[in-house]
Amino acid sequence: MATPSNARIRDYSDREILGIIVDAGGVVTASELATRIFAVSGDGDEAKHAARCCVSRLAWMKRFGLVKKGEEKGEWELTNEGRLLRGAKLGRAMSSAIHNVQDGSMMVMAHEVGERLLRARPVAKTAMRRELQFQILRGKR
C-alpha cells in the first residue's frame, strides 16, 4: 500500500475501503474517506481532487452492491452484503491450508476457487472477482 503522500485510490482494494469505512464508524463522506486514504483535508484543490476520486470509487462500489448512500446527503455506508463480506473470516485451518499449498497444486486450488466463484451470490461473486484481480495486479506494481 502506498504512503499517503503518493497514495492512489487504485492502491486500495474494495475490501480495504470497506474496512476504512467500518473503522470510521460505518458511515463516511467522500471527504472523510479522502482524509483517511490520502491524508488531505480542507477545501484546497488537492482535497477536492481526492474527494472526487473517492466518490468515483464509492459509486462503482455502490453499483456492485457493496455500499449505499447514507441517510444524510454525501454519506456512504456498507450494504448488508458489504458488511457480511467485510466481516467474513477464514478459520485457522483453512488459512493454514491455503498458505501451505505447494506450487504444483496452485492451479488446482485456483480452479476450485473459480468453480466456487461461479456459484456465489451476485454481489459476493463480483467482490470475489475484484479482490482476486486486485491481488494479481498488486503483484505487478
Backbone as numpy.savetxt, mean C-alpha at the origin, in Angstrom:
# Nx Ny Nz CAx CAy CAz Cx Cy Cz
13.08 1.91 1.05 12.25 3.08 1.05 13.13 4.32 1.05
12.68 5.34 0.37 13.47 6.57 0.24 13.41 7.40 1.51
14.40 8.25 1.68 14.35 9.20 2.78 13.40 10.32 2.40
12.83 11.04 3.37 11.84 12.07 3.05 12.31 13.08 2.01
13.59 13.46 2.01 14.06 14.48 1.09 14.01 14.04 -0.37
14.08 12.76 -0.64 14.02 12.30 -2.02 12.94 11.24 -2.22
11.96 11.22 -1.34 10.88 10.24 -1.42 9.99 10.53 -2.62
9.44 9.44 -3.17 8.45 9.53 -4.23 7.29 8.65 -3.81
6.12 9.01 -4.22 4.93 8.25 -3.83 5.03 6.81 -4.31
5.70 6.58 -5.43 5.83 5.22 -5.95 6.79 4.37 -5.12
7.53 5.00 -4.19 8.42 4.25 -3.30 7.64 3.52 -2.21
6.35 3.77 -2.12 5.52 3.19 -1.07 4.47 2.28 -1.70
4.35 1.07 -1.17 3.33 0.15 -1.66 1.98 0.57 -1.10
0.91 0.06 -1.69 -0.43 0.33 -1.17 -0.50 -0.12 0.29
0.10 -1.25 0.59 0.10 -1.80 1.96 0.76 -0.82 2.92
1.87 -0.23 2.50 2.57 0.74 3.35 1.74 2.01 3.55
1.08 2.45 2.50 0.24 3.65 2.62 -0.95 3.36 3.53
-1.54 2.18 3.40 -2.62 1.81 4.32 -2.11 1.83 5.76
-0.90 1.35 5.97 -0.30 1.37 7.31 -0.09 2.77 7.84
0.31 3.68 6.98 0.48 5.08 7.39 -0.86 5.67 7.81
-1.91 5.34 7.06 -3.25 5.83 7.42 -3.68 5.26 8.76
-3.45 3.97 8.98 -3.78 3.35 10.27 -3.00 4.03 11.39
-1.70 4.25 11.19 -0.87 4.90 12.20 -1.33 6.32 12.51
-1.97 6.97 11.52 -2.45 8.33 11.70 -3.82 8.37 12.39
-4.33 7.23 12.78 -5.61 7.18 13.46 -6.75 6.69 12.58
-6.45 6.29 11.36 -7.45 5.70 10.49 -8.08 6.65 9.49
-7.86 7.96 9.67 -8.40 8.96 8.75 -7.31 9.98 8.50
-7.08 10.33 7.22 -6.09 11.35 6.89 -6.60 12.23 5.76
-6.02 13.40 5.65 -6.19 14.21 4.45 -4.96 13.96 3.59
-5.03 14.36 2.35 -3.87 14.20 1.47 -2.69 14.99 2.00
-2.94 16.16 2.57 -1.86 16.98 3.13 -1.20 16.28 4.31
-1.99 15.65 5.16 -1.42 14.93 6.30 -0.60 13.73 5.83
-1.11 13.04 4.83 -0.37 11.91 4.28 0.94 12.40 3.65
0.88 13.51 2.94 2.08 14.08 2.32 3.11 14.46 3.38
2.64 15.00 4.49 3.57 15.37 5.57 4.27 14.13 6.11
3.53 13.04 6.27 4.11 11.80 6.79 5.06 11.13 5.79
4.74 11.21 4.51 5.57 10.56 3.50 6.75 11.42 3.07
6.47 12.67 2.79 7.48 13.56 2.20 8.13 14.52 3.19
7.62 14.54 4.42 8.14 15.46 5.45 8.05 16.92 5.00
6.95 17.25 4.33 6.71 18.63 3.93 5.35 19.05 4.47
5.20 20.30 4.79 3.92 20.81 5.25 3.82 22.28 4.88
2.65 22.83 5.11 2.44 24.23 4.82 1.74 24.43 3.50
1.85 25.66 2.97 1.15 26.03 1.74 2.08 26.27 0.56
3.35 25.90 0.71 4.31 26.12 -0.38 4.07 25.19 -1.55
4.77 25.48 -2.64 4.62 24.68 -3.86 4.99 23.21 -3.64
6.04 22.98 -2.86 6.48 21.60 -2.60 5.40 20.82 -1.85
4.78 21.45 -0.85 3.73 20.80 -0.08 2.49 20.56 -0.93
2.15 21.52 -1.79 0.99 21.34 -2.67 1.23 20.21 -3.67
2.43 20.16 -4.22 2.76 19.08 -5.15 2.69 17.72 -4.45
3.24 17.64 -3.25 3.22 16.39 -2.49 1.78 15.96 -2.19
0.93 16.90 -1.83 -0.47 16.58 -1.54 -1.18 16.10 -2.81
-0.88 16.72 -3.96 -1.48 16.27 -5.22 -1.05 14.85 -5.56
0.21 14.53 -5.30 0.69 13.16 -5.53 -0.09 12.18 -4.66
-0.34 12.56 -3.42 -1.07 11.69 -2.50 -2.53 11.55 -2.93
-3.15 12.64 -3.36 -4.54 12.57 -3.84 -4.63 11.61 -5.02
-3.69 11.71 -5.93 -3.69 10.84 -7.10 -3.61 9.37 -6.68
-2.70 9.06 -5.77 -2.54 7.68 -5.32 -3.77 7.21 -4.55
-4.31 8.06 -3.69 -5.50 7.70 -2.93 -6.69 7.47 -3.86
-6.78 8.24 -4.92 -7.87 8.05 -5.89 -7.76 6.68 -6.55
-6.54 6.27 -6.89 -6.35 4.93 -7.45 -6.72 3.88 -6.42
-6.28 4.08 -5.20 -6.59 3.10 -4.15 -8.09 3.04 -3.88
-8.79 4.15 -4.05 -10.25 4.17 -3.93 -10.86 3.35 -5.06
-10.35 3.54 -6.25 -10.84 2.79 -7.40 -10.69 1.28 -7.19
-9.61 0.88 -6.54 -9.36 -0.54 -6.27 -10.14 -1.05 -5.06
-10.76 -0.16 -4.26 -11.57 -0.56 -3.12 -10.84 -0.63 -1.80
-9.64 -0.03 -1.71 -8.87 -0.07 -0.48 -9.17 1.09 0.46
-9.49 2.25 -0.10 -9.82 3.43 0.71 -11.11 4.04 0.19
-11.67 4.92 0.98 -12.88 5.66 0.58 -12.78 7.06 1.14
-13.63 7.94 0.64 -13.68 9.30 1.16 -14.21 9.26 2.59
-13.65 10.12 3.43 -14.09 10.19 4.82 -15.35 11.03 4.97
-15.76 11.22 6.20 -16.98 11.98 6.47 -16.80 13.47 6.18
-15.64 14.00 6.47 -15.36 15.42 6.23 -14.69 15.59 4.87
-14.86 16.76 4.29 -14.26 17.05 2.99 -12.74 16.89 3.07
-12.19 16.18 2.08 -10.74 15.99 2.01 -10.20 14.83 2.81
-11.06 14.16 3.59 -10.59 13.03 4.40 -10.65 11.73 3.61
-9.73 10.85 3.94 -9.66 9.51 3.36 -9.53 8.51 4.49
-10.17 7.35 4.33 -10.07 6.29 5.33 -10.09 4.94 4.65
-9.72 3.92 5.38 -9.71 2.57 4.84 -11.14 2.04 4.70
-11.38 1.28 3.64 -12.63 0.55 3.53 -12.54 -0.66 4.46
-13.63 -1.36 4.64 -13.58 -2.59 5.44 -12.60 -3.58 4.83
-12.62 -3.69 3.50 -11.70 -4.60 2.82 -10.25 -4.14 3.00
-10.00 -2.84 2.89 -8.66 -2.30 3.11 -8.17 -2.57 4.51
-9.06 -2.42 5.49 -8.70 -2.67 6.89 -8.39 -4.14 7.11
-9.19 -5.00 6.50 -8.98 -6.44 6.62 -7.64 -6.85 6.01
-7.36 -6.35 4.82 -6.11 -6.70 4.15 -4.90 -6.14 4.88
-5.00 -4.91 5.38 -3.86 -4.30 6.08 -3.58 -4.99 7.41
-4.62 -5.45 8.06 -4.45 -6.08 9.37 -4.10 -7.56 9.31
-4.09 -8.13 8.13 -3.81 -9.57 8.00 -2.37 -9.88 8.39
-2.18 -11.03 9.01 -0.85 -11.49 9.42 -0.65 -12.91 8.95
0.60 -13.26 8.72 0.96 -14.65 8.45 1.36 -15.30 9.77
1.00 -16.53 9.93 1.45 -17.25 11.11 2.96 -17.49 11.03
3.56 -17.76 12.17 5.00 -17.99 12.22 5.42 -19.16 11.33
4.64 -20.23 11.32 5.00 -21.40 10.51 4.96 -21.07 9.02
3.93 -20.33 8.59 3.82 -19.96 7.18 4.96 -19.02 6.78
5.24 -18.05 7.61 6.32 -17.11 7.32 7.66 -17.82 7.23
7.92 -18.71 8.16 9.16 -19.47 8.16 9.27 -20.35 6.92
8.17 -20.99 6.55 8.18 -21.85 5.36 8.50 -21.04 4.11
7.92 -19.86 3.99 8.18 -19.02 2.81 9.64 -18.59 2.78
10.16 -18.15 3.91 11.55 -17.68 3.97 12.56 -18.79 3.71
12.16 -20.03 3.98 13.09 -21.14 3.83 12.92 -21.93 2.54
12.07 -21.46 1.64 11.89 -22.15 0.36 13.20 -22.11 -0.42
13.60 -23.25 -0.91 14.80 -23.34 -1.74 14.55 -22.67 -3.08
15.58 -22.10 -3.67 15.44 -21.43 -4.96 14.78 -22.33 -6.01
15.11 -23.60 -5.98 14.55 -24.53 -6.95 13.05 -24.70 -6.83
12.50 -24.39 -5.67 11.05 -24.53 -5.45 10.29 -23.23 -5.61
11.01 -22.15 -5.89 10.36 -20.83 -5.98 9.33 -20.77 -7.10
9.60 -21.42 -8.23 8.64 -21.38 -9.33 7.35 -22.08 -8.92
7.47 -23.19 -8.21 6.28 -23.90 -7.75 5.51 -23.02 -6.78
6.22 -22.35 -5.87 5.56 -21.46 -4.92 4.87 -20.32 -5.65
5.53 -19.72 -6.65 4.93 -18.64 -7.43 3.67 -19.12 -8.14
3.72 -20.33 -8.65 2.55 -20.92 -9.30 1.39 -21.03 -8.31
1.68 -21.55 -7.13 0.63 -21.72 -6.11 0.05 -20.38 -5.68
0.90 -19.38 -5.52 0.42 -18.04 -5.16 -0.46 -17.50 -6.29
-0.03 -17.69 -7.52 -0.82 -17.25 -8.66 -2.17 -17.95 -8.74
-2.18 -19.24 -8.49 -3.44 -19.99 -8.48 -4.38 -19.46 -7.39
-3.82 -19.19 -6.22 -4.64 -18.65 -5.11 -5.16 -17.27 -5.44
-4.34 -16.48 -6.12 -4.73 -15.13 -6.50 -5.97 -15.16 -7.40
-6.06 -16.15 -8.26 -7.21 -16.27 -9.16 -8.52 -16.50 -8.41
-8.46 -17.08 -7.23 -9.67 -17.38 -6.45 -10.00 -16.31 -5.41
-9.18 -15.28 -5.30 -9.38 -14.25 -4.27 -10.56 -13.35 -4.61
-11.09 -12.71 -3.58 -12.13 -11.70 -3.77 -11.56 -10.57 -4.64
-12.38 -9.86 -5.38 -11.87 -8.85 -6.31 -10.91 -7.82 -5.69
-11.24 -7.24 -4.57 -10.34 -6.24 -3.96 -9.06 -6.90 -3.50
-9.17 -8.07 -2.87 -7.98 -8.79 -2.42 -7.11 -9.20 -3.62
-7.74 -9.62 -4.70 -7.00 -10.02 -5.90 -6.18 -8.84 -6.43
-6.80 -7.68 -6.53 -6.10 -6.49 -7.03 -4.98 -6.10 -6.08
-5.26 -6.12 -4.78 -4.24 -5.75 -3.79 -3.06 -6.71 -3.83
-3.33 -8.00 -3.95 -2.26 -9.00 -4.01 -1.41 -8.80 -5.26
-2.07 -8.59 -6.39 -1.34 -8.39 -7.65 -0.46 -7.15 -7.57
-1.01 -6.06 -7.04 -0.24 -4.82 -6.94 0.93 -4.96 -5.97
0.73 -5.69 -4.88 1.82 -5.89 -3.91 2.94 -6.72 -4.53
2.58 -7.78 -5.25 3.61 -8.58 -5.94 4.36 -7.75 -6.96
3.65 -6.97 -7.75 4.30 -6.12 -8.74 5.22 -5.10 -8.07
4.74 -4.52 -6.98 5.54 -3.52 -6.27 6.84 -4.14 -5.77
6.76 -5.32 -5.16 7.97 -5.95 -4.61 8.93 -6.33 -5.73
8.42 -6.78 -6.86 9.29 -7.11 -7.99 9.99 -5.85 -8.49
9.23 -4.77 -8.65 9.83 -3.52 -9.13 10.78 -2.90 -8.11
10.49 -3.08 -6.82 11.37 -2.55 -5.78 12.77 -3.13 -5.92
12.86 -4.39 -6.31 14.17 -5.02 -6.50 14.92 -4.49 -7.71
14.21 -3.84 -8.64 14.86 -3.30 -9.83 15.34 -1.87 -9.64
14.91 -1.21 -8.57 15.26 0.21 -8.37 16.64 0.35 -7.80
